[in-house]
């Protein structure tokens, strides 16, 4: 089958993109409201795109009625947000944070999560998190139905058991993030395996 994205309806593009590009990491994004409450929302239009500078990107769409979501309102006002990676232990709380609460409801509290304060930005994050990135907005790219938020990571929190004994690499036994496939389907990273590329000389020789 062939799909012409230049004439395809937006919802059909969304369905195809999210069904076939995956698994997508989940960012539990926390921000601060104008009255000081914590807002938390899960987003799977998210990834890291650079390390120097350290840039992550979120794709945030408005509500169906065109209004901006609380996360976007807070990001525009403060220029700050935190991203918590979601593992199985946080999966149900993540879903609660994604419910349509009123703007002044503290989603971390509603999900039964304990709040910890960020170091460099005025944002809270769940203290149970395997890791959290503190971010400042580097730039916003606005489209009619989505805003790309480029954030520079300025600080990172990592739960000690998620790193190896030297504190350099991830401990795969303890850090097992989940990711989204399509609709309500997710995948866990508890089944990991090693793939190593063959020497280029072997590949060249095999093709002769």
N, CA and C atoms as an extended XYZ file, in Angstrom:
624
Properties=species:S:1:pos:R:3:atomname:S:1:resname:S:1:resid:I:1 pbc="F F F"
N         0.836       -1.201        0.000 N   UNK     1
C         0.000        0.000        0.000 CA  UNK     1
C         0.869        1.249        0.000 C   UNK     1
N         0.350        2.298       -0.619 N   UNK     2
C         1.071        3.564       -0.714 CA  UNK     2
C         0.221        4.662       -0.083 C   UNK     2
N         0.880        5.612        0.608 N   UNK     3
C         0.166        6.701        1.265 CA  UNK     3
C         0.843        8.026        0.915 C   UNK     3
N         0.096        8.908        0.289 N   UNK     4
C         0.611       10.220       -0.088 CA  UNK     4
C         0.364       11.188        1.071 C   UNK     4
N         1.408       11.503        1.834 N   UNK     5
C         1.258       12.339        3.020 CA  UNK     5
C         0.911       13.789        2.669 C   UNK     5
N         1.082       14.166        1.411 N   UNK     6
C         0.738       15.540        1.032 CA  UNK     6
C        -0.764       15.728        0.854 C   UNK     6
N        -1.515       14.645        0.737 N   UNK     7
C        -2.967       14.745        0.594 CA  UNK     7
C        -3.698       14.000        1.709 C   UNK     7
N        -2.965       13.235        2.522 N   UNK     8
C        -3.572       12.428        3.575 CA  UNK     8
C        -4.092       13.322        4.705 C   UNK     8
N        -5.238       12.941        5.281 N   UNK     9
C        -5.796       13.681        6.407 CA  UNK     9
C        -4.861       13.584        7.615 C   UNK     9
N        -4.781       14.650        8.429 N   UNK    10
C        -3.867       14.654        9.578 CA  UNK    10
C        -4.008       13.454       10.502 C   UNK    10
N        -5.236       13.043       10.814 N   UNK    11
C        -5.413       11.916       11.730 CA  UNK    11
C        -4.906       10.615       11.121 C   UNK    11
N        -5.003       10.495        9.793 N   UNK    12
C        -4.460        9.303        9.135 CA  UNK    12
C        -2.937        9.322        9.166 C   UNK    12
N        -2.345       10.508        9.001 N   UNK    13
C        -0.893       10.628        9.125 CA  UNK    13
C        -0.451       10.249       10.537 C   UNK    13
N        -1.197       10.752       11.514 N   UNK    14
C        -0.873       10.443       12.912 CA  UNK    14
C        -0.912        8.941       13.153 C   UNK    14
N        -1.974        8.305       12.672 N   UNK    15
C        -2.130        6.864       12.882 CA  UNK    15
C        -0.962        6.089       12.289 C   UNK    15
N        -0.585        6.417       11.063 N   UNK    16
C         0.503        5.689       10.409 CA  UNK    16
C         1.851        5.970       11.071 C   UNK    16
N         2.108        7.222       11.392 N   UNK    17
C         3.386        7.575       12.005 CA  UNK    17
C         3.557        6.899       13.360 C   UNK    17
N         2.528        6.978       14.195 N   UNK    18
C         2.657        6.428       15.546 CA  UNK    18
C         2.551        4.914       15.575 C   UNK    18
N         1.942        4.323       14.545 N   UNK    19
C         1.860        2.866       14.486 CA  UNK    19
C         3.182        2.240       14.059 C   UNK    19
N         3.917        2.933       13.212 N   UNK    20
C         5.107        2.315       12.640 CA  UNK    20
C         6.433        2.876       13.148 C   UNK    20
N         6.430        4.075       13.715 N   UNK    21
C         7.655        4.605       14.316 CA  UNK    21
C         7.618        4.304       15.807 C   UNK    21
N         8.367        3.322       16.202 N   UNK    22
C         8.322        2.925       17.595 CA  UNK    22
C         9.297        1.793       17.857 C   UNK    22
N         9.503        1.490       19.097 N   UNK    23
C         8.856        2.122       20.249 CA  UNK    23
C         9.366        3.538       20.493 C   UNK    23
N         8.475        4.386       21.037 N   UNK    24
C         8.815        5.770       21.320 CA  UNK    24
C         8.975        5.954       22.827 C   UNK    24
N        10.096        6.548       23.265 N   UNK    25
C        10.273        6.760       24.701 CA  UNK    25
C         9.208        7.696       25.250 C   UNK    25
N         8.897        7.532       26.516 N   UNK    26
C         7.856        8.339       27.156 CA  UNK    26
C         8.503        9.361       28.074 C   UNK    26
N         8.169       10.616       27.860 N   UNK    27
C         8.619       11.684       28.746 CA  UNK    27
C         7.471       12.062       29.665 C   UNK    27
N         7.667       11.913       30.969 N   UNK    28
C         6.704       12.449       31.930 CA  UNK    28
C         7.174       13.872       32.222 C   UNK    28
N         6.505       14.834       31.586 N   UNK    29
C         6.953       16.222       31.624 CA  UNK    29
C         6.308       16.950       32.794 C   UNK    29
N         7.132       17.569       33.622 N   UNK    30
C         6.617       18.353       34.743 CA  UNK    30
C         6.965       19.819       34.551 C   UNK    30
N         6.007       20.663       34.911 N   UNK    31
C         6.166       22.112       34.835 CA  UNK    31
C         5.523       22.726       36.075 C   UNK    31
N         5.665       24.045       36.219 N   UNK    32
C         5.088       24.765       37.353 CA  UNK    32
C         4.014       25.716       36.847 C   UNK    32
N         2.840       25.669       37.468 N   UNK    33
C         1.756       26.562       37.067 CA  UNK    33
C         1.997       27.959       37.634 C   UNK    33
N         1.194       28.916       37.186 N   UNK    34
C         1.347       30.294       37.644 CA  UNK    34
C         1.086       30.444       39.132 C   UNK    34
N         0.305       29.521       39.702 N   UNK    35
C         0.014       29.575       41.136 CA  UNK    35
C         0.928       28.654       41.947 C   UNK    35
N         1.925       28.066       41.282 N   UNK    36
C         2.915       27.279       41.998 CA  UNK    36
C         2.641       25.800       42.089 C   UNK    36
N         1.594       25.320       41.427 N   UNK    37
C         1.287       23.890       41.472 CA  UNK    37
C         2.072       23.130       40.406 C   UNK    37
N         2.285       21.840       40.666 N   UNK    38
C         3.000       20.998       39.707 CA  UNK    38
C         2.024       20.465       38.662 C   UNK    38
N         2.439       20.539       37.428 N   UNK    39
C         1.697       19.919       36.339 CA  UNK    39
C         2.552       18.788       35.791 C   UNK    39
N         1.944       17.648       35.537 N   UNK    40
C         2.677       16.506       34.983 CA  UNK    40
C         1.858       15.892       33.862 C   UNK    40
N         2.511       15.603       32.740 N   UNK    41
C         1.817       15.029       31.585 CA  UNK    41
C         2.772       14.136       30.814 C   UNK    41
N         2.323       12.931       30.430 N   UNK    42
C         3.169       12.041       29.629 CA  UNK    42
C         3.105       12.396       28.152 C   UNK    42
N         4.245       12.290       27.479 N   UNK    43
C         4.315       12.587       26.051 CA  UNK    43
C         5.247       11.599       25.379 C   UNK    43
N         4.790       11.060       24.243 N   UNK    44
C         5.618       10.094       23.520 CA  UNK    44
C         6.120       10.649       22.186 C   UNK    44
N         5.829       11.924       21.893 N   UNK    45
C         6.504       12.616       20.803 CA  UNK    45
C         7.718       13.277       21.437 C   UNK    45
N         8.776       12.490       21.618 N   UNK    46
C         9.912       12.937       22.420 CA  UNK    46
C        11.144       12.113       22.091 C   UNK    46
N        12.315       12.783       22.115 N   UNK    47
C        13.586       12.065       22.025 CA  UNK    47
C        14.734       13.034       22.254 C   UNK    47
N        15.956       12.477       22.318 N   UNK    48
C        17.170       13.292       22.428 CA  UNK    48
C        17.762       13.442       21.031 C   UNK    48
N        18.259       14.656       20.720 N   UNK    49
C        18.753       14.920       19.374 CA  UNK    49
C        20.176       15.455       19.332 C   UNK    49
N        20.733       15.789       20.470 N   UNK    50
C        22.098       16.309       20.480 CA  UNK    50
C        22.671       16.180       21.882 C   UNK    50
N        24.007       16.032       21.940 N   UNK    51
C        24.673       15.999       23.245 CA  UNK    51
C        25.535       17.234       23.477 C   UNK    51
N        25.850       17.980       22.400 N   UNK    52
C        26.706       19.156       22.544 CA  UNK    52
C        26.232       20.242       21.598 C   UNK    52
N        25.243       21.054       22.004 N   UNK    53
C        24.644       21.095       23.340 CA  UNK    53
C        23.682       19.921       23.562 C   UNK    53
N        23.335       19.687       24.824 N   UNK    54
C        22.428       18.589       25.175 CA  UNK    54
C        20.995       19.027       24.907 C   UNK    54
N        20.439       18.549       23.795 N   UNK    55
C        19.121       19.000       23.358 CA  UNK    55
C        18.140       17.832       23.283 C   UNK    55
N        17.000       17.999       23.945 N   UNK    56
C        15.878       17.072       23.800 CA  UNK    56
C        14.746       17.826       23.118 C   UNK    56
N        13.858       17.085       22.475 N   UNK    57
C        12.755       17.722       21.752 CA  UNK    57
C        11.433       17.069       22.139 C   UNK    57
N        10.458       17.899       22.429 N   UNK    58
C         9.080       17.464       22.675 CA  UNK    58
C         8.200       17.987       21.544 C   UNK    58
N         7.216       17.205       21.148 N   UNK    59
C         6.202       17.661       20.209 CA  UNK    59
C         4.876       17.730       20.936 C   UNK    59
N         4.366       18.942       21.178 N   UNK    60
C         3.158       19.122       21.996 CA  UNK    60
C         2.046       19.694       21.130 C   UNK    60
N         0.939       18.969       21.054 N   UNK    61
C        -0.203       19.447       20.280 CA  UNK    61
C        -1.224       20.103       21.199 C   UNK    61
N        -2.049       21.004       20.690 N   UNK    62
C        -3.090       21.624       21.522 CA  UNK    62
C        -4.233       20.647       21.770 C   UNK    62
N        -5.151       21.068       22.617 N   UNK    63
C        -6.360       20.274       22.831 CA  UNK    63
C        -7.209       20.297       21.554 C   UNK    63
N        -8.198       19.416       21.523 N   UNK    64
C        -9.039       19.321       20.328 CA  UNK    64
C        -9.769       20.634       20.030 C   UNK    64
N       -10.040       21.435       21.077 N   UNK    65
C       -10.725       22.712       20.857 CA  UNK    65
C        -9.762       23.834       20.484 C   UNK    65
N        -8.479       23.500       20.348 N   UNK    66
C        -7.492       24.493       19.946 CA  UNK    66
C        -6.745       25.156       21.081 C   UNK    66
N        -7.228       24.976       22.319 N   UNK    67
C        -6.547       25.581       23.465 CA  UNK    67
C        -5.219       24.882       23.735 C   UNK    67
N        -4.257       25.646       24.230 N   UNK    68
C        -2.975       25.060       24.574 CA  UNK    68
C        -3.105       24.220       25.848 C   UNK    68
N        -2.369       23.119       25.887 N   UNK    69
C        -2.354       22.286       27.078 CA  UNK    69
C        -1.576       22.992       28.185 C   UNK    69
N        -1.841       22.565       29.423 N   UNK    70
C        -1.199       23.201       30.576 CA  UNK    70
C         0.319       23.182       30.449 C   UNK    70
N         0.865       22.063       29.984 N   UNK    71
C         2.316       21.964       29.840 CA  UNK    71
C         2.849       23.065       28.943 C   UNK    71
N         2.191       23.294       27.818 N   UNK    72
C         2.657       24.297       26.873 CA  UNK    72
C         2.506       25.696       27.443 C   UNK    72
N         1.420       25.944       28.134 N   UNK    73
C         1.213       27.248       28.768 CA  UNK    73
C         2.333       27.539       29.758 C   UNK    73
N         2.653       26.543       30.580 N   UNK    74
C         3.695       26.733       31.591 CA  UNK    74
C         5.079       26.864       30.968 C   UNK    74
N         5.342       26.080       29.926 N   UNK    75
C         6.643       26.155       29.254 CA  UNK    75
C         6.843       27.534       28.631 C   UNK    75
N         5.814       28.067       28.006 N   UNK    76
C         5.934       29.395       27.392 CA  UNK    76
C         6.160       30.471       28.459 C   UNK    76
N         5.511       30.333       29.598 N   UNK    77
C         5.616       31.353       30.639 CA  UNK    77
C         6.952       31.305       31.373 C   UNK    77
N         7.423       30.096       31.684 N   UNK    78
C         8.602       29.954       32.535 CA  UNK    78
C         9.883       29.637       31.772 C   UNK    78
N         9.748       29.021       30.601 N   UNK    79
C        10.932       28.594       29.857 CA  UNK    79
C        11.632       27.414       30.495 C   UNK    79
N        10.919       26.665       31.335 N   UNK    80
C        11.531       25.550       32.062 CA  UNK    80
C        10.610       24.336       32.080 C   UNK    80
N        11.205       23.155       32.107 N   UNK    81
C        10.449       21.918       32.279 CA  UNK    81
C        11.414       20.808       32.645 C   UNK    81
N        10.880       19.757       33.231 N   UNK    82
C        11.677       18.579       33.564 CA  UNK    82
C        11.074       17.368       32.870 C   UNK    82
N        11.943       16.445       32.491 N   UNK    83
C        11.507       15.210       31.838 CA  UNK    83
C        11.949       14.028       32.683 C   UNK    83
N        10.990       13.232       33.116 N   UNK    84
C        11.263       12.006       33.850 CA  UNK    84
C        11.026       10.822       32.924 C   UNK    84
N        11.982        9.917       32.864 N   UNK    85
C        11.803        8.693       32.099 CA  UNK    85
C        10.925        7.729       32.898 C   UNK    85
N        10.089        6.997       32.196 N   UNK    86
C         9.080        6.150       32.839 CA  UNK    86
C         9.488        4.683       32.758 C   UNK    86
N         9.522        4.017       33.919 N   UNK    87
C         9.747        2.573       33.956 CA  UNK    87
C         8.466        1.890       34.422 C   UNK    87
N         8.500        0.570       34.574 N   UNK    88
C         7.288       -0.148       34.954 CA  UNK    88
C         6.740        0.331       36.297 C   UNK    88
N         7.626        0.666       37.222 N   UNK    89
C         7.181        1.102       38.545 CA  UNK    89
C         6.390        2.401       38.482 C   UNK    89
N         6.622        3.202       37.439 N   UNK    90
C         5.913        4.479       37.292 CA  UNK    90
C         4.801        4.429       36.251 C   UNK    90
N         4.583        3.271       35.646 N   UNK    91
C         3.682        3.197       34.495 CA  UNK    91
C         2.239        3.586       34.832 C   UNK    91
N         1.697        3.077       35.911 N   UNK    92
C         0.316        3.409       36.259 CA  UNK    92
C         0.179        4.869       36.671 C   UNK    92
N         1.161        5.374       37.413 N   UNK    93
C         1.130        6.788       37.808 CA  UNK    93
C         1.228        7.689       36.586 C   UNK    93
N         2.016        7.257       35.601 N   UNK    94
C         2.126        8.020       34.360 CA  UNK    94
C         0.763        8.146       33.682 C   UNK    94
N        -0.005        7.058       33.662 N   UNK    95
C        -1.327        7.095       33.048 CA  UNK    95
C        -2.265        8.043       33.793 C   UNK    95
N        -2.164        8.055       35.119 N   UNK    96
C        -2.985        8.971       35.914 CA  UNK    96
C        -2.641       10.421       35.571 C   UNK    96
N        -1.351       10.698       35.423 N   UNK    97
C        -0.927       12.060       35.086 CA  UNK    97
C        -1.456       12.496       33.731 C   UNK    97
N        -1.778       11.544       32.866 N   UNK    98
C        -2.286       11.867       31.544 CA  UNK    98
C        -3.782       12.115       31.481 C   UNK    98
N        -4.484       11.973       32.599 N   UNK    99
C        -5.929       12.213       32.620 CA  UNK    99
C        -6.222       13.710       32.535 C   UNK    99
N        -7.447       14.040       32.165 N   UNK   100
C        -7.808       15.435       31.906 CA  UNK   100
C        -8.192       16.216       33.137 C   UNK   100
N        -7.287       16.357       34.077 N   UNK   101
C        -7.561       17.140       35.284 CA  UNK   101
C        -7.618       18.633       34.962 C   UNK   101
N        -8.262       19.399       35.852 N   UNK   102
C        -8.264       20.850       35.714 CA  UNK   102
C        -6.851       21.401       35.851 C   UNK   102
N        -6.647       22.601       35.354 N   UNK   103
C        -5.309       23.184       35.293 CA  UNK   103
C        -4.628       23.300       36.650 C   UNK   103
N        -5.382       23.539       37.699 N   UNK   104
C        -4.772       23.774       39.010 CA  UNK   104
C        -4.703       22.516       39.875 C   UNK   104
N        -4.909       21.365       39.269 N   UNK   105
C        -4.749       20.099       39.986 CA  UNK   105
C        -3.300       19.647       39.874 C   UNK   105
N        -2.726       19.242       40.994 N   UNK   106
C        -1.354       18.737       41.026 CA  UNK   106
C        -1.385       17.262       40.632 C   UNK   106
N        -0.971       16.977       39.399 N   UNK   107
C        -1.030       15.595       38.904 CA  UNK   107
C        -0.089       14.662       39.656 C   UNK   107
N         1.060       15.154       40.090 N   UNK   108
C         1.960       14.301       40.872 CA  UNK   108
C         1.267       13.835       42.146 C   UNK   108
N         0.574       14.762       42.777 N   UNK   109
C        -0.161       14.419       43.999 CA  UNK   109
C        -1.296       13.450       43.703 C   UNK   109
N        -2.043       13.698       42.629 N   UNK   110
C        -3.156       12.820       42.267 CA  UNK   110
C        -2.676       11.410       41.951 C   UNK   110
N        -1.461       11.297       41.415 N   UNK   111
C        -0.912        9.985       41.065 CA  UNK   111
C        -0.242        9.298       42.248 C   UNK   111
N        -0.208        9.978       43.383 N   UNK   112
C         0.403        9.389       44.572 CA  UNK   112
C         1.915        9.392       44.533 C   UNK   112
N         2.488       10.350       43.808 N   UNK   113
C         3.934       10.435       43.686 CA  UNK   113
C         4.494       11.494       44.632 C   UNK   113
N         5.636       11.204       45.208 N   UNK   114
C         6.311       12.176       46.069 CA  UNK   114
C         7.097       13.150       45.197 C   UNK   114
N         7.060       14.422       45.568 N   UNK   115
C         7.737       15.445       44.785 CA  UNK   115
C         9.114       15.753       45.347 C   UNK   115
N        10.049       15.940       44.434 N   UNK   116
C        11.386       16.424       44.787 CA  UNK   116
C        11.627       17.694       43.984 C   UNK   116
N        12.459       18.573       44.509 N   UNK   117
C        12.727       19.841       43.838 CA  UNK   117
C        13.923       19.725       42.905 C   UNK   117
N        13.794       20.321       41.735 N   UNK   118
C        14.919       20.382       40.815 CA  UNK   118
C        16.010       21.293       41.384 C   UNK   118
N        17.199       21.156       40.851 N   UNK   119
C        18.344       21.933       41.343 CA  UNK   119
C        18.485       23.289       40.672 C   UNK   119
N        18.247       23.349       39.353 N   UNK   120
C        18.528       24.559       38.600 CA  UNK   120
C        17.292       25.247       38.028 C   UNK   120
N        16.155       24.590       38.119 N   UNK   121
C        14.910       25.182       37.616 CA  UNK   121
C        13.837       25.044       38.684 C   UNK   121
N        12.799       25.874       38.592 N   UNK   122
C        11.720       25.856       39.580 CA  UNK   122
C        10.631       24.885       39.141 C   UNK   122
N        10.963       23.615       39.190 N   UNK   123
C        10.049       22.554       38.775 CA  UNK   123
C        10.242       21.377       39.721 C   UNK   123
N         9.165       20.641       39.992 N   UNK   124
C         9.250       19.425       40.802 CA  UNK   124
C         9.267       18.209       39.891 C   UNK   124
N         9.739       17.106       40.432 N   UNK   125
C         9.736       15.838       39.693 CA  UNK   125
C         9.479       14.715       40.690 C   UNK   125
N         9.026       13.545       40.239 N   UNK   126
C         8.766       12.439       41.169 CA  UNK   126
C        10.062       11.872       41.728 C   UNK   126
N        10.157       11.823       43.044 N   UNK   127
C        11.392       11.348       43.678 CA  UNK   127
C        11.650        9.879       43.396 C   UNK   127
N        10.619        9.134       42.986 N   UNK   128
C        10.781        7.722       42.669 CA  UNK   128
C        11.398        7.496       41.287 C   UNK   128
N        11.618        8.555       40.548 N   UNK   129
C        12.035        8.447       39.149 CA  UNK   129
C        13.380        7.755       38.996 C   UNK   129
N        13.524        6.932       37.950 N   UNK   130
C        14.840        6.362       37.659 CA  UNK   130
C        15.821        7.435       37.207 C   UNK   130
N        15.333        8.405       36.427 N   UNK   131
C        16.171        9.538       36.042 CA  UNK   131
C        15.285       10.682       35.565 C   UNK   131
N        15.775       11.892       35.774 N   UNK   132
C        15.042       13.093       35.390 CA  UNK   132
C        16.011       14.105       34.808 C   UNK   132
N        15.594       14.763       33.736 N   UNK   133
C        16.391       15.799       33.086 CA  UNK   133
C        15.774       17.170       33.367 C   UNK   133
N        16.573       18.084       33.903 N   UNK   134
C        16.130       19.464       34.067 CA  UNK   134
C        16.450       20.217       32.776 C   UNK   134
N        15.454       20.906       32.230 N   UNK   135
C        15.616       21.529       30.912 CA  UNK   135
C        15.186       22.997       30.918 C   UNK   135
N        15.904       23.790       30.138 N   UNK   136
C        15.499       25.161       29.826 CA  UNK   136
C        15.202       25.235       28.336 C   UNK   136
N        14.179       25.990       27.988 N   UNK   137
C        13.789       26.100       26.587 CA  UNK   137
C        14.912       26.738       25.778 C   UNK   137
N        15.321       26.059       24.720 N   UNK   138
C        16.315       26.613       23.812 CA  UNK   138
C        15.616       27.374       22.689 C   UNK   138
N        14.533       26.807       22.191 N   UNK   139
C        13.682       27.502       21.226 CA  UNK   139
C        12.371       26.753       21.058 C   UNK   139
N        11.379       27.469       20.553 N   UNK   140
C        10.072       26.892       20.243 CA  UNK   140
C         9.833       27.049       18.751 C   UNK   140
N         9.364       25.983       18.135 N   UNK   141
C         9.011       26.021       16.711 CA  UNK   141
C         7.521       25.725       16.613 C   UNK   141
N         6.753       26.723       16.231 N   UNK   142
C         5.298       26.604       16.216 CA  UNK   142
C         4.764       26.209       14.847 C   UNK   142
N         3.923       25.176       14.848 N   UNK   143
C         3.138       24.788       13.687 CA  UNK   143
C         1.667       24.933       14.070 C   UNK   143
N         0.752       24.921       13.105 N   UNK   144
C        -0.664       25.115       13.445 CA  UNK   144
C        -1.189       24.114       14.466 C   UNK   144
N        -0.752       22.843       14.367 N   UNK   145
C        -1.316       21.834       15.268 CA  UNK   145
C        -0.274       21.166       16.164 C   UNK   145
N         0.912       21.741       16.271 N   UNK   146
C         1.906       21.172       17.167 CA  UNK   146
C         3.049       22.165       17.350 C   UNK   146
N         3.606       22.179       18.551 N   UNK   147
C         4.787       22.998       18.830 CA  UNK   147
C         5.940       22.077       19.177 C   UNK   147
N         7.073       22.286       18.515 N   UNK   148
C         8.284       21.559       18.868 CA  UNK   148
C         9.029       22.368       19.926 C   UNK   148
N         9.240       21.752       21.058 N   UNK   149
C         9.942       22.388       22.171 CA  UNK   149
C        11.349       21.817       22.228 C   UNK   149
N        12.328       22.641       21.908 N   UNK   150
C        13.720       22.233       22.047 CA  UNK   150
C        14.206       22.681       23.413 C   UNK   150
N        14.610       21.715       24.211 N   UNK   151
C        15.058       22.027       25.557 CA  UNK   151
C        16.509       21.640       25.756 C   UNK   151
N        17.267       22.520       26.403 N   UNK   152
C        18.647       22.191       26.738 CA  UNK   152
C        18.702       21.584       28.129 C   UNK   152
N        19.260       20.402       28.227 N   UNK   153
C        19.399       19.737       29.527 CA  UNK   153
C        20.511       20.430       30.301 C   UNK   153
N        20.158       20.935       31.489 N   UNK   154
C        21.140       21.650       32.312 CA  UNK   154
C        21.516       20.873       33.571 C   UNK   154
N        20.768       19.834       33.863 N   UNK   155
C        21.064       19.015       35.047 CA  UNK   155
C        20.344       17.683       34.907 C   UNK   155
N        20.882       16.640       35.518 N   UNK   156
C        20.263       15.313       35.446 CA  UNK   156
C        20.324       14.644       36.804 C   UNK   156
N        19.216       14.029       37.194 N   UNK   157
C        19.136       13.226       38.415 CA  UNK   157
C        19.059       11.755       38.013 C   UNK   157
N        19.881       10.908       38.598 N   UNK   158
C        19.849        9.475       38.307 CA  UNK   158
C        19.810        8.708       39.623 C   UNK   158
N        18.826        7.834       39.762 N   UNK   159
C        18.769        6.969       40.933 CA  UNK   159
C        19.992        6.053       40.924 C   UNK   159
N        20.659        5.940       42.058 N   UNK   160
C        21.964        5.288       42.103 CA  UNK   160
C        21.948        3.864       41.554 C   UNK   160
N        20.880        3.108       41.802 N   UNK   161
C        20.872        1.718       41.342 CA  UNK   161
C        20.708        1.604       39.827 C   UNK   161
N        20.431        2.721       39.153 N   UNK   162
C        20.299        2.690       37.699 CA  UNK   162
C        21.631        2.846       36.982 C   UNK   162
N        22.719        3.036       37.739 N   UNK   163
C        24.055        3.144       37.161 CA  UNK   163
C        24.923        1.992       37.638 C   UNK   163
N        25.975        1.667       36.850 N   UNK   164
C        26.899        0.622       37.258 CA  UNK   164
C        27.744        1.093       38.442 C   UNK   164
N        28.624        0.221       38.938 N   UNK   165
C        29.388        0.544       40.148 CA  UNK   165
C        30.292        1.751       39.955 C   UNK   165
N        30.718        2.004       38.712 N   UNK   166
C        31.570        3.156       38.435 CA  UNK   166
C        30.778        4.437       38.155 C   UNK   166
N        29.468        4.311       38.111 N   UNK   167
C        28.635        5.482       37.878 CA  UNK   167
C        28.742        6.059       36.485 C   UNK   167
N        29.090        5.224       35.503 N   UNK   168
C        29.288        5.717       34.134 CA  UNK   168
C        28.236        5.218       33.153 C   UNK   168
N        27.860        3.968       33.279 N   UNK   169
C        26.928        3.374       32.331 CA  UNK   169
C        25.677        2.866       33.048 C   UNK   169
N        24.610        2.716       32.265 N   UNK   170
C        23.345        2.290       32.834 CA  UNK   170
C        23.439        0.857       33.349 C   UNK   170
N        22.742        0.590       34.429 N   UNK   171
C        22.601       -0.762       34.965 CA  UNK   171
C        21.284       -1.308       34.428 C   UNK   171
N        21.377       -2.160       33.412 N   UNK   172
C        20.184       -2.637       32.711 CA  UNK   172
C        19.282       -3.500       33.581 C   UNK   172
N        19.802       -4.007       34.681 N   UNK   173
C        18.962       -4.797       35.579 CA  UNK   173
C        17.984       -3.924       36.340 C   UNK   173
N        18.336       -2.655       36.523 N   UNK   174
C        17.489       -1.760       37.319 CA  UNK   174
C        16.842       -0.655       36.490 C   UNK   174
N        17.491       -0.250       35.396 N   UNK   175
C        16.881        0.773       34.548 CA  UNK   175
C        16.277        0.100       33.327 C   UNK   175
N        14.966       -0.034       33.349 N   UNK   176
C        14.236       -0.694       32.278 CA  UNK   176
C        13.042        0.168       31.871 C   UNK   176
N        13.312        1.218       31.089 N   UNK   177
C        12.227        2.115       30.691 CA  UNK   177
C        11.222        1.421       29.790 C   UNK   177
N         9.995        1.890       29.854 N   UNK   178
C         8.982        1.405       28.926 CA  UNK   178
C         8.854        2.405       27.791 C   UNK   178
N         8.271        1.966       26.686 N   UNK   179
C         8.080        2.829       25.533 CA  UNK   179
C         6.729        2.524       24.903 C   UNK   179
N         6.233        3.484       24.155 N   UNK   180
C         4.909        3.345       23.558 CA  UNK   180
C         5.015        2.840       22.132 C   UNK   180
N         4.134        1.928       21.784 N   UNK   181
C         4.015        1.454       20.411 CA  UNK   181
C         2.867        2.209       19.742 C   UNK   181
N         1.671        1.627       19.707 N   UNK   182
C         0.529        2.299       19.111 CA  UNK   182
C        -0.667        2.159       20.037 C   UNK   182
N        -1.558        3.166       19.982 N   UNK   183
C        -2.753        3.190       20.832 CA  UNK   183
C        -2.349        2.962       22.291 C   UNK   183
N        -2.919        1.935       22.929 N   UNK   184
C        -2.590        1.659       24.333 CA  UNK   184
C        -1.577        0.539       24.478 C   UNK   184
N        -0.777        0.315       23.471 N   UNK   185
C         0.222       -0.755       23.497 CA  UNK   185
C         1.597       -0.196       23.836 C   UNK   185
N         2.243       -0.843       24.792 N   UNK   186
C         3.559       -0.422       25.262 CA  UNK   186
C         4.521       -1.609       25.223 C   UNK   186
N         5.795       -1.315       25.401 N   UNK   187
C         6.805       -2.362       25.416 CA  UNK   187
C         7.782       -2.078       26.551 C   UNK   187
N         8.254       -3.133       27.183 N   UNK   188
C         9.240       -2.997       28.253 CA  UNK   188
C        10.616       -3.377       27.730 C   UNK   188
N        11.647       -2.878       28.396 N   UNK   189
C        13.020       -3.143       27.946 CA  UNK   189
C        13.715       -4.173       28.827 C   UNK   189
N        12.925       -5.104       29.377 N   UNK   190
C        13.521       -6.106       30.259 CA  UNK   190
C        14.148       -7.267       29.476 C   UNK   190
N        13.956       -7.288       28.167 N   UNK   191
C        14.605       -8.292       27.328 CA  UNK   191
C        15.590       -7.573       26.405 C   UNK   191
N        16.825       -7.486       26.866 N   UNK   192
C        17.844       -6.784       26.104 CA  UNK   192
C        18.862       -7.778       25.549 C   UNK   192
N        19.427       -7.432       24.407 N   UNK   193
C        20.424       -8.310       23.795 CA  UNK   193
C        21.484       -7.456       23.121 C   UNK   193
N        22.613       -8.077       22.824 N   UNK   194
C        23.753       -7.368       22.245 CA  UNK   194
C        23.835       -7.644       20.748 C   UNK   194
N        24.006       -6.599       19.966 N   UNK   195
C        24.257       -6.713       18.529 CA  UNK   195
C        25.565       -6.002       18.225 C   UNK   195
N        26.493       -6.694       17.603 N   UNK   196
C        27.768       -6.083       17.240 CA  UNK   196
C        27.974       -6.174       15.735 C   UNK   196
N        28.384       -5.077       15.146 N   UNK   197
C        28.624       -5.047       13.706 CA  UNK   197
C        29.869       -5.859       13.369 C   UNK   197
N        29.859       -6.549       12.223 N   UNK   198
C        31.049       -7.303       11.803 CA  UNK   198
C        32.123       -6.338       11.306 C   UNK   198
N        33.377       -6.779       11.262 N   UNK   199
C        34.442       -5.943       10.684 CA  UNK   199
C        34.118       -5.636        9.229 C   UNK   199
N        34.385       -4.422        8.795 N   UNK   200
C        34.056       -4.030        7.433 CA  UNK   200
C        34.788       -4.882        6.393 C   UNK   200
N        35.988       -5.321        6.736 N   UNK   201
C        36.758       -6.157        5.795 CA  UNK   201
C        36.033       -7.467        5.513 C   UNK   201
N        35.383       -8.029        6.536 N   UNK   202
C        34.639       -9.281        6.340 CA  UNK   202
C        33.456       -9.073        5.397 C   UNK   202
N        32.779       -7.936        5.556 N   UNK   203
C        31.629       -7.662        4.710 CA  UNK   203
C        32.069       -7.465        3.258 C   UNK   203
N        33.128       -6.726        3.063 N   UNK   204
C        33.637       -6.494        1.710 CA  UNK   204
C        34.072       -7.808        1.061 C   UNK   204
N        34.768       -8.628        1.859 N   UNK   205
C        35.254       -9.906        1.326 CA  UNK   205
C        34.105      -10.817        0.947 C   UNK   205
N        33.032      -10.804        1.746 N   UNK   206
C        31.885      -11.670        1.478 CA  UNK   206
C        31.156      -11.278        0.206 C   UNK   206
N        31.284      -10.018       -0.238 N   UNK   207
C        30.582       -9.554       -1.424 CA  UNK   207
C        31.409       -9.740       -2.702 C   UNK   207
N        32.662      -10.191       -2.571 N   UNK   208
C        33.506      -10.383       -3.746 CA  UNK   208
C        33.164      -11.683       -4.460 C   UNK   208
